[in-house]
Amino acid sequence: MNFRPPRTVSTQLINSSGTSALEREIIGEKAASLGRAGRLVQQTLKILHDLGGQDVDRPAAVQSAADAVQSYFVQRELCGLINHDGPIEDYAIPPEVLARLGAV
């Protein structure tokens, strides 16, 4: 049995130019970069959570998490995602980290 993609898909693939291939590559790189930034946010927030409230290393961990979150937000904006309410809730970003970013 042969599989034939729908006419619209096959036409796009046949007529695709180097520009569209480049655009697909850029979109893939943006997605991969956003995924790496998200994993870094998770790691830094886990370290911050594991430290507890009165640890001497806490200020450095808060700053590290704030740097990771800021990088993640910038990467999201480069992908066209400007509302950060979802990730703030999903990652449970603490207010002290958001305060380092200037958020109230």
PyMOL commands that set and color helices and strands:
alter all, ss='L'
color gray80, all
select helices_A, chain A and resi 7-14+18-51+58-78+85-90+95-100
alter helices_A, ss='H'
color red, helices_A
deselect
rebuild
show_as cartoon
